[in-house]
Amino acid sequence: MFSYVFPLIKEVAWGFFFFGNLVYTLPWWYPFGDAQTIVSGAIRKCPSLPFVREVIEFADGGALGVDWLYSEDCPDDAPIVLFLPGITGSTKDCSYILYPAQEMYKRNWRVLVYNPRGLGGVTLRNRIAYNSVRHHDVAEVIQRVSSRYPKAKMFGCGFSMGGMVLLNYLATCTAETAVLSGALVVSAPFDPHSTTSSLEKFFAKNTYNRLLTKKLVGFAERYREHYENHEMMDFNNVLKSVTIREFDTRFTAPLFGYDSVDHYYDHAAPNKKVKKIPIPTLCLNADDDCFSPYDGIPREEMSESETVIGVITRGGGHTAFMRTANPNQGSLVDQILIEWTNMLVNDLH
């Protein structure tokens, strides 16, 4: 079932899901989705939180950083929320993660933010980087955390590309092997073909697309020692990329062994994997998000799913969903994460 406003009820295999009288009302300054996306991304302040860094090392010689947030009196069985950031995001620069993380911290839960290889201050050690479908590192982090806190329920919360990674991970699991008790996926691009086409329209191409591609090219440049002599890519051509699709064509697809960028996008697309999601998962999208166009959202598949709830709001932009004129206050995401995880923790589903 899809809803543009709350309350929302959906009957699924594991019972009923209800959000009370929660209603999403757009703030007064909202003229269109781009306003929310830009304000939340560029103006919203990042709260300072006492994270503790842990470096996770892998058997292939690579490593990444995860950041823990919890109080000294946090019990071992306290619920854990694992956050996955967007395409170039990390703990310190993602306000859309820090605000809901702050809310979980206030509730004396454990928070863990996952930083993909090469991001968040941990240097990339070899050629193995990250993409929107490679979930091996996420799976290992989840297993390690579960072993450390075996009595704690764990939840995943992925934003944008982090949501794609989370969905791709879940699609390979059973309810038992997933380890997670539930998931929230915010603003995931379900169809990369649709996303890149949308991002190549005039405004998006000259704002989001250009900025993100510049960051991606910067990533490749920063770690050029791993890639400048790569046998499957023309590194100088990689550095000339001006759109995400160009970068994926010249860098991501060849790096991970795909025949073409279309082959990579087909493999990464979560829109055809909804039926494989084995645990309660809520997917939140806005109808004005150019990163996840409405037509690319698998509405029919979600409506038929026994585990996945799809919610599309009227307005909200990309990972924004602001509720007031003050961008430094909480968003709809914070409220939904609280109610969704509380319900699952208390076995109300």
C-alpha positions in Angstrom: 0.0 0.0 0.0 1.2 3.5 -0.7 0.2 6.6 1.2 0.7 10.3 0.5 -0.4 11.3 4.0 -0.6 9.5 7.3 -2.2 7.7 9.1 -1.0 4.7 7.2 -2.1 1.1 7.7 -0.8 -1.8 5.7 -1.7 -5.5 6.3 1.3 -7.7 5.7 2.3 -11.2 6.6 3.6 -10.1 10.0 0.5 -8.1 11.0 -0.6 -4.5 10.9 1.5 -1.4 10.7 0.1 1.9 12.0 1.5 5.3 12.3 -1.2 6.9 14.4 -2.1 10.4 13.3 1.3 11.4 11.9 0.8 13.8 9.0 3.5 15.3 6.8 2.9 19.0 6.2 5.3 20.9 4.0 7.1 23.9 5.5 6.0 27.4 4.4 9.2 28.1 2.4 8.7 25.0 0.3 8.1 25.9 -3.4 9.4 22.6 -4.9 11.5 19.6 -4.0 14.8 21.2 -5.0 14.4 23.8 -2.3 14.2 21.2 0.4 17.1 19.2 -1.0 19.4 22.2 -1.3 18.5 23.8 2.1 18.8 20.5 4.0 22.1 19.7 2.2 23.8 23.1 2.2 22.3 25.1 5.1 21.3 22.5 7.7 23.8 22.4 10.5 25.4 19.1 11.5 25.0 18.5 15.3 28.2 17.7 17.2 27.9 14.2 18.7 30.5 12.2 20.7 31.2 9.5 18.1 34.0 6.9 18.7 35.8 5.6 15.6 36.5 2.0 15.0 38.5 0.8 12.0 37.2 -2.5 10.5 39.9 -4.5 8.6 39.0 -7.1 6.0 40.8 -10.2 4.8 41.4 -8.7 1.3 43.6 -6.0 2.9 41.1 -3.3 2.8 39.6 -1.3 5.7 36.8 1.2 6.6 35.7 3.3 9.5 32.6 2.9 11.5 31.5 5.5 14.1 29.9 4.4 17.4 27.6 6.6 19.4 26.2 5.5 22.8 26.2 6.5 26.5 28.3 4.9 29.1 25.3 3.3 30.8 24.0 1.8 27.5 23.1 -1.8 28.3 24.4 -4.6 26.1 20.9 -5.5 24.9 20.1 -1.9 23.8 18.8 -1.8 20.2 21.3 -0.8 17.6 20.7 1.3 14.5 23.2 1.0 11.6 23.2 4.1 9.3 24.4 3.9 5.7 25.1 7.3 4.0 24.6 8.4 0.4 27.0 8.2 -2.5 29.9 10.4 -1.2 28.7 10.8 2.4 30.3 10.0 5.7 29.5 10.5 9.4 30.6 14.1 9.9 29.0 15.6 6.8 25.6 14.0 6.6 23.0 16.0 8.5 20.3 13.6 7.4 22.0 10.9 9.4 23.1 13.0 12.4 19.7 14.2 13.4 18.0 10.8 13.6 21.2 9.4 15.1 20.9 12.1 17.8 17.3 10.9 18.5 18.4 7.3 18.9 21.2 8.4 21.2 18.7 10.3 23.4 16.8 7.0 23.8 19.9 5.3 25.0 20.2 3.1 21.9 23.4 2.3 20.2 24.2 4.1 16.9 26.6 2.9 14.3 27.5 4.9 11.2 29.1 3.0 8.3 31.6 4.8 6.2 32.4 3.1 2.8 36.0 2.3 1.9 38.0 5.4 1.2 35.6 7.8 2.9 35.3 9.2 6.4 39.0 9.5 7.0 40.2 5.9 6.5 42.5 5.8 3.5 41.7 3.4 0.7 44.3 0.6 0.9 43.8 -1.2 -2.4 41.7 -1.1 -5.5 38.5 -2.3 -3.9 36.3 0.7 -3.4 32.5 0.8 -3.1 29.4 1.0 -5.3 25.6 0.8 -5.0 25.4 -3.0 -5.1 28.5 -4.3 -3.4 27.3 -5.2 0.1 30.0 -7.6 1.3 31.5 -5.1 3.7 28.1 -4.2 5.1 27.4 -7.9 5.7 30.6 -8.4 7.5 30.1 -5.3 9.7 26.6 -6.5 10.6 27.9 -10.0 11.5 30.7 -8.6 13.7 28.3 -6.2 15.5 25.8 -9.0 16.1 28.6 -11.2 17.6 29.6 -8.4 19.9 26.0 -7.7 21.1 24.1 -11.0 20.6 21.1 -9.9 22.7 20.5 -6.6 20.9 18.1 -6.1 18.1 19.7 -4.4 15.1 18.1 -2.2 12.5 19.4 -0.8 9.2 18.7 2.7 8.0 20.0 3.6 4.5 19.8 6.9 2.7 20.0 7.3 -1.0 22.8 5.0 -2.3 23.1 3.6 1.2 19.5 2.6 0.9 20.4 0.8 -2.4 23.2 -1.1 -0.7 20.9 -2.1 2.2 18.2 -3.3 -0.1 20.7 -5.2 -2.3 22.1 -6.8 0.9 18.7 -7.8 2.2 17.7 -9.3 -1.2 20.5 -11.9 -0.8 19.4 -12.9 2.7 16.8 -15.0 4.5 15.0 -13.6 7.6 17.5 -15.5 9.7 20.7 -14.6 7.8 19.8 -10.9 7.5 20.5 -10.5 11.2 18.6 -7.2 11.1 15.2 -7.1 12.7 14.0 -4.4 10.3 15.0 -1.6 8.0 14.2 1.9 6.9 15.2 3.0 3.4 15.1 6.7 2.7 15.1 8.3 -0.8 16.7 5.2 -2.5 17.1 5.4 -6.3 15.3 2.2 -7.2 16.1 2.4 -10.9 19.6 3.8 -11.7 18.6 4.2 -15.4 15.7 6.4 -14.4 17.9 8.3 -11.9 20.7 9.2 -14.2 18.2 10.3 -16.9 16.5 12.5 -14.4 19.8 13.9 -13.1 20.8 14.9 -16.7 18.0 17.4 -17.0 19.1 21.0 -17.1 18.8 22.1 -13.5 19.8 18.8 -11.9 22.7 18.3 -14.3 24.2 21.7 -13.4 23.7 21.4 -9.7 23.5 18.0 -8.0 25.0 16.0 -10.9 28.0 18.3 -11.4 28.7 18.6 -7.7 28.5 14.8 -6.9 30.6 14.0 -10.0 33.2 16.4 -8.9 33.4 14.6 -5.5 33.5 11.2 -7.3 36.3 12.3 -9.6 38.1 13.7 -6.5 37.9 10.3 -4.9 39.5 8.7 -8.0 42.2 11.4 -8.1 42.9 11.1 -4.3 43.6 7.4 -4.8 45.2 7.5 -8.3 48.0 5.2 -7.2 45.5 2.4 -7.2 43.8 3.2 -10.5 46.1 5.2 -12.9 47.5 2.0 -14.4 44.3 -0.1 -14.2 44.2 -2.3 -17.2 40.4 -1.9 -17.7 40.1 1.9 -17.6 41.5 5.1 -19.1 42.2 7.0 -15.9 42.7 10.4 -17.7 39.3 10.0 -19.2 37.9 9.2 -15.7 39.1 12.6 -14.5 37.2 14.3 -17.3 33.8 13.0 -16.2 31.2 15.6 -15.7 28.1 13.4 -14.9 27.6 10.5 -12.7 26.7 8.3 -15.7 30.0 9.2 -17.3 31.9 8.4 -14.1 30.2 5.1 -13.7 30.9 4.3 -17.4 34.6 5.1 -17.2 35.3 4.1 -13.6 32.7 2.1 -11.6 31.6 -0.3 -14.2 35.2 -1.4 -15.4 36.5 -1.4 -11.8 34.0 -3.9 -10.7 34.1 -6.1 -13.8 30.9 -5.0 -15.6 30.6 -5.2 -19.4 29.0 -1.7 -19.5 27.4 0.9 -17.3 24.0 -0.5 -18.2 25.1 -3.9 -17.0 26.1 -2.3 -13.7 22.9 -0.4 -13.4 20.8 -3.5 -14.1 22.6 -5.4 -11.4 22.4 -2.6 -8.9 18.7 -1.7 -9.3 16.6 -2.7 -6.3 13.3 -2.2 -8.1 13.3 -5.8 -9.3 14.3 -7.3 -5.9 11.4 -6.1 -3.7 10.0 -9.7 -3.5 13.3 -10.9 -2.1 13.3 -8.6 0.9 12.8 -11.0 3.9 12.4 -8.6 6.8 10.0 -5.7 7.7 11.3 -2.8 5.6 9.8 0.7 5.1 10.8 2.7 2.0 10.2 6.4 2.2 10.3 8.5 -0.9 9.0 11.9 -2.1 7.2 12.5 -5.3 9.5 15.4 -6.2 12.8 13.7 -5.7 14.9 13.9 -8.9 17.2 11.2 -7.6 14.4 8.8 -7.3 11.8 9.7 -9.9 8.2 8.6 -9.2 8.1 6.3 -12.3 11.1 4.4 -11.1 9.6 3.5 -7.7 8.3 -0.2 -7.8 4.9 0.7 -6.4 3.1 -2.4 -7.7 5.8 -4.7 -6.3 5.7 -3.0 -2.9 1.9 -3.2 -2.8 2.1 -6.9 -3.3 5.0 -7.5 -0.9 4.4 -9.2 2.5 7.4 -7.5 4.0 7.9 -4.1 2.4 5.9 -0.9 3.0 6.2 1.9 0.5 5.4 5.5 1.5 5.5 8.4 -1.0 5.0 11.9 0.4 3.7 14.9 -1.6 7.0 16.9 -1.5 10.0 16.3 0.7 12.9 16.4 -1.8 15.9 14.1 -1.5 16.7 12.8 2.0 15.1 16.1 3.4 11.5 15.8 4.5 11.7 18.9 6.5 8.8 19.7 8.8 9.3 23.3 9.8 10.8 26.5 8.5 13.8 25.9 10.6 16.1 23.4 8.8 17.9 22.7 12.0 15.0 20.9 13.6 14.0 17.3 13.2 12.5 15.9 10.0 9.8 13.4 9.1 12.6 10.8 8.9 13.4 11.1 12.6 9.8 10.6 13.6 9.3 7.6 11.3 12.5 5.9 12.4 11.5 6.3 16.1 8.0 4.9 15.6 9.0 2.2 13.1 11.9 0.8 15.3 9.9 1.1 18.5 7.2 -1.0 17.0 9.6 -3.7 15.9 11.5 -3.6 19.2 8.3 -4.1 21.1 7.0 -6.8 18.7 3.9 -4.9 17.9 3.9 -6.0 14.3 
